[in-house]
Amino acid sequence: MSTAAQDTGTAGPAHVATVSFLASRAVPSGGFWVALAGGTALARVAQRRGAREGYGASWAAMLETVAIMGPARFGVPLTQALSAPLMGRLEARGRGALAQFLACAAIRVLSNGVGVAFFVFVIAGGLDAYAGSYENLAGLFGLEVGERGTVIVTLAGLFAWGAFASVVQVTVYRRGLRSWPSVQEADETASPEPEPPHSGRFDPRVIAVAAAVSFALLLASTEWIVLAAVTAFLAVAWVVSRPDRRAVPTGLALAGVLAFGALVFSLGAGLGVEVALRRASRAALLVLAATWLRAAAGADGLREVSRRALGRLRALPSAREAAQVLDTIGSEGRLASAGRALLDAIDGVPNRPGPFVDAVLGWVAREAVHYRAPERAPALALRARLVDALLLVGAIAPAAALFA
């Protein structure tokens, strides 16, 4: 096998990771399993080209999923994005399964712990509401579970899932890296026609700042006046921003799920209907602000914001590599063909874990090697105008409600 065939480069695996991570964020459940394919591709980059390029490909893939889908459910593939390049380097250095498991488990427990803390203190409304729901539920079965017991049970679940998921992750990655198929490079093929860029009304940089301001205000308070002010801003901004609606269905579904979760935890803790409604409204608005960000800025706008942010952060490890890889992914026009190739790969495979995993890993390698990077699209000419200043003022205006 030629050296070129052995070394799949960076763009191809980053493209596979983007497809896998997008799918993991889109499916209602089981995102961890779907993201394993993308994690294996990123581990391959780090195994062959080093940690800097591995993490550069990882962050480029994550930023590309945000450009296409928005920030909703960003955390689903995040743990594999953080751990996969490290797994690849450990494999390249001959470290065994135990060392890889410990490293993977540490990253998984820490990152999942941050996610649990966000849910407890932001979505559920605090440890009192979270623990209160478990206390009331346990009381139905004659059990006593206090706040301390709830924390212990949560931590036990966090460590148990971290151990199980890390075993699966290390096993699949090592299987994929050690049996990377001998696939030959495909002939040069024409890149798919790119989708027409979304032409929004506002500078995407200002949209990103406005969304961040709304997010911060929602984290700061659940008072009705603040919620109403942020809602009014998002409603007006949606109407005037000429939004791209492709990410809206997913955003609305996630907003409903998180709002329902906040409502159930607050009511279960006995905090009252009014508090429960305020916390549910905040949970929904957090997602809707992120959904508006994607819709108003468009995929091309968010890509450009990511490129410029990476340029300013180029002193950080892997930032320069991430910017270079982001220019080579161009996944929007290739998602359907990649999905069809995967369906073909698993068609007729015996319904057993081993053959199924091998079929998916074979698709990962073929898709990575056969990928051809598109020509780099010209950078968007961004220029803030008066209308952008008005948008930013509108985003900041609800802050006055904090002092009302």
Secondary structure, DSSP 8 states (H G I E B T S, - for coil): --HHHH--TTHHHHHHHHHHHHHHHHSSS-HHHHHHHHHHHHHHHHHHH-HHHHHHHHHHHHHHHHHHH-STTTTTTHHHHHHHHHHHHHHHTT--HHHHHHHHHHHHHHHHHHHHHHIIIIIS-SHHHHHHHHHHHHHTTT----HHHHHHHHHHHHHHHHHHHHHHHHHHHHHHHHT---------------------SS-HHHHHHHHHHHHHHHHH---HHHHHHHHHHHHHHHHHS---GGGHHHHHHHHHHHHHHHHHHHHHTT--HHHHHHHHHHHHHHHHHHHHHHHHHHHHHHHHHHHHHHHHTTTSTTHHHHHHHHHHH--GGGHHHHHHHHHHHHTT--SSHHHHHHHHHHHHHHHHHH---------------HHHHHHHHHHHGGGGGGG-
